[in-house]
Amino acid sequence: MLRGFLVIFLLCTIAILAVFGFRGQTSTGPPLELFPDMVRQMKVRAQAPLNLFADGRGPRLPVAGTVPIGYEMPKPEMADTSEPTIGPWSHPHASFSAGTDYYNTGKMGDRWGTGIPLEVTRELMERGQQRFNITCAMCHGAAAEGNGITKQHGLTTVVTLQDDRIRKMSDGEIFNTITNGKNTMMAYGPNIIVADRWAIIAYLRALQRSQLAGIADIPDDHRAELEKQ
């Protein structure tokens, strides 16, 4: 019994010395990396030289005509002019929460504000629909009912945005949730520019209203046509 214990103790001592006993010794060999954690990657680091190109530089100039992700090229104002109109979500006027006002934070003083601080046009609503379908629909669903594809694959914490609590929630608080995230929802502030967040909120309000719309919400001229059917 004692002999077996001594053998095990001796083997453990040798193993410990083998692993830790020579740490700090000078060696010309490459270090042993049990968990490199992506330190060694086949990629070009910023400002690093690269022999692939004739000039030896790793960083290259962007392809002509490209813009950063999240921006759109300026759109023409009218067909009879060559002057482009910069929209609220177009480079270079787009931003990622650069100020402390309601537009950038969703707050009026120390409270959440309400209202869309952009002119709600058809273009803004279409932009909101596009951004919502790209960023939000996979979790919250196309009708914001919390039945997106991610919920079907196990993300059961997704809430429906058609709930009365969300309907009564101020626009500023929804803006803050998009910006900073909440619970299992990640922060989208670094990925969605400010104007696009407000466009998403405008479209969300339209979705919420559409689910509870009544005959009184239909304009008079269209209502008469429906009543005839």
C-alpha positions in Angstrom: 0.0 0.0 0.0 2.7 2.4 1.0 4.9 1.4 -1.9 2.1 2.1 -4.3 1.6 5.5 -2.7 5.3 6.4 -3.0 5.3 5.4 -6.7 2.3 7.5 -7.5 3.8 10.4 -5.5 7.1 10.1 -7.4 5.4 10.0 -10.8 3.3 13.1 -9.9 6.4 14.9 -8.7 8.3 14.2 -11.9 5.3 15.3 -14.0 5.0 18.6 -12.1 8.7 19.3 -12.5 8.6 18.4 -16.2 5.7 20.8 -16.8 6.6 23.7 -14.4 10.2 23.1 -13.4 11.8 24.6 -16.5 9.6 27.6 -17.0 11.6 30.8 -17.5 14.6 29.0 -19.1 16.0 30.6 -22.2 15.3 28.6 -25.3 15.7 29.2 -29.0 12.8 26.9 -29.9 9.3 28.1 -30.6 7.1 28.2 -27.5 4.6 25.4 -26.8 1.0 26.8 -27.3 -1.6 24.5 -25.9 -4.3 27.1 -26.4 -3.2 29.7 -29.0 -6.6 31.4 -28.9 -6.4 32.6 -32.5 -3.0 34.3 -31.9 -1.7 32.6 -35.0 -3.9 33.4 -38.0 -3.4 33.6 -41.7 -4.4 37.3 -41.9 -2.8 40.6 -42.6 -2.5 42.8 -39.5 -2.9 46.5 -39.7 0.3 48.3 -41.0 2.1 44.9 -41.3 4.3 44.2 -44.3 3.3 41.6 -46.8 5.4 39.9 -49.5 2.3 39.1 -51.6 2.3 42.6 -53.2 5.1 44.2 -55.1 5.3 47.2 -52.8 5.5 45.0 -49.7 2.6 46.7 -48.0 -0.2 44.7 -46.3 -3.0 47.4 -46.1 -4.5 48.2 -49.4 -6.6 51.1 -50.6 -10.4 50.4 -50.6 -12.0 49.5 -53.9 -13.1 52.6 -55.7 -16.7 53.5 -55.1 -17.1 51.5 -51.9 -18.6 52.9 -48.7 -18.6 51.6 -45.1 -21.1 49.0 -44.1 -24.4 50.6 -42.9 -24.3 53.5 -45.2 -25.8 54.2 -48.6 -24.6 56.3 -51.5 -26.2 59.7 -51.9 -29.4 59.5 -53.9 -30.3 61.8 -56.7 -32.8 64.5 -55.8 -34.5 64.8 -59.1 -34.0 63.4 -62.6 -33.2 66.8 -64.0 -30.3 67.6 -61.7 -26.9 66.1 -61.1 -26.7 67.3 -57.5 -27.1 64.4 -55.0 -29.3 64.7 -51.9 -27.8 63.4 -48.7 -30.5 61.5 -46.8 -30.6 61.3 -43.0 -29.0 57.8 -43.2 -26.5 58.5 -46.0 -22.8 59.1 -45.6 -21.3 61.5 -44.5 -24.1 62.8 -42.3 -24.9 59.4 -40.7 -23.6 58.9 -37.2 -23.5 56.4 -34.3 -24.9 58.3 -31.3 -22.5 61.2 -31.5 -24.5 63.6 -29.2 -26.5 63.8 -26.0 -29.8 65.2 -27.3 -33.0 63.2 -27.8 -32.1 62.3 -31.4 -29.0 60.5 -30.2 -30.1 59.1 -26.8 -33.9 58.8 -26.7 -34.0 61.0 -23.6 -35.6 64.3 -22.9 -33.9 65.5 -19.8 -33.8 62.6 -17.4 -36.9 60.8 -18.9 -37.5 58.8 -22.0 -39.1 60.9 -24.7 -41.7 60.1 -27.3 -41.9 61.0 -31.0 -39.9 60.3 -34.2 -37.3 63.1 -34.5 -37.2 62.7 -38.3 -39.8 63.6 -40.9 -41.9 60.4 -41.3 -42.1 60.0 -45.0 -42.7 57.0 -47.3 -38.9 56.8 -47.9 -38.3 56.6 -44.1 -40.9 53.9 -43.6 -39.5 51.8 -46.5 -36.0 52.2 -45.0 -37.4 51.2 -41.6 -39.0 48.1 -43.1 -35.8 47.2 -44.8 -33.7 47.6 -41.7 -36.3 45.8 -39.5 -36.4 42.8 -41.8 -32.6 42.6 -41.9 -31.9 43.2 -38.2 -35.0 42.4 -36.2 -37.2 40.0 -38.1 -35.1 36.9 -37.5 -35.9 37.1 -33.7 -39.1 39.1 -33.5 -40.7 37.9 -36.8 -41.9 39.9 -39.8 -45.0 41.1 -37.9 -43.1 41.7 -34.7 -45.0 38.9 -32.9 -41.9 37.3 -31.4 -42.0 34.3 -33.7 -38.8 34.7 -35.7 -36.6 31.8 -36.9 -34.3 32.0 -33.9 -37.2 31.2 -31.6 -37.9 28.1 -33.5 -34.3 27.0 -32.9 -34.2 27.5 -29.1 -34.1 31.2 -28.3 -37.2 31.2 -26.3 -36.6 34.5 -24.5 -37.7 36.6 -27.6 -40.7 38.8 -26.7 -43.5 39.9 -28.9 -43.4 43.6 -29.8 -47.1 43.5 -30.2 -47.5 43.2 -26.4 -49.3 46.1 -24.7 -46.2 46.8 -22.6 -44.2 47.5 -25.7 -47.0 49.4 -27.4 -47.1 51.7 -24.4 -43.4 52.0 -24.1 -42.0 55.4 -25.1 -40.1 55.7 -28.4 -37.0 56.9 -26.6 -36.9 53.7 -24.4 -37.2 51.5 -27.5 -34.4 53.5 -29.1 -32.3 52.9 -26.0 -33.0 49.2 -26.1 -31.9 49.0 -29.8 -28.8 51.0 -28.9 -27.7 49.2 -25.7 -29.6 45.9 -25.8 -31.5 44.3 -23.0 -31.5 40.8 -21.4 -30.5 38.4 -24.2 -30.8 41.0 -26.9 -27.4 42.4 -28.0 -26.6 46.1 -28.4 -27.1 47.2 -32.0 -25.8 50.7 -31.4 -22.4 50.0 -33.0 -24.0 48.4 -36.0 -27.1 50.5 -36.8 -26.8 54.3 -37.4 -29.0 56.6 -35.4 -31.4 57.5 -38.3 -31.9 53.8 -39.1 -32.9 53.2 -35.4 -35.6 55.8 -35.7 -36.7 54.4 -39.0 -37.0 51.0 -37.4 -39.1 52.5 -34.6 -41.4 54.3 -37.1 -42.0 51.1 -39.0 -42.5 49.1 -35.7 -45.2 51.6 -34.7 -46.9 51.0 -38.1 -46.7 47.2 -37.5 -48.2 47.6 -34.0 -51.0 49.8 -35.3 -51.8 47.4 -38.2 -52.4 44.5 -35.9 -55.2 46.4 -34.0 -56.5 48.5 -36.9 -60.3 48.9 -37.1 -62.7 50.2 -39.7 -62.3 53.7 -38.3 -58.6 53.7 -39.1 -59.3 53.4 -42.8 -59.6 56.6 -44.8 -63.1 57.6 -45.8 -62.7 57.0 -49.5 -61.2 53.5 -49.0 -63.7 52.7 -46.3 -66.6 53.2 -48.6 -65.1 50.8 -51.1 -64.7 48.1 -48.5 -68.2 48.6 -47.2 -69.6 47.9 -50.7 -67.8 44.6 -50.9 
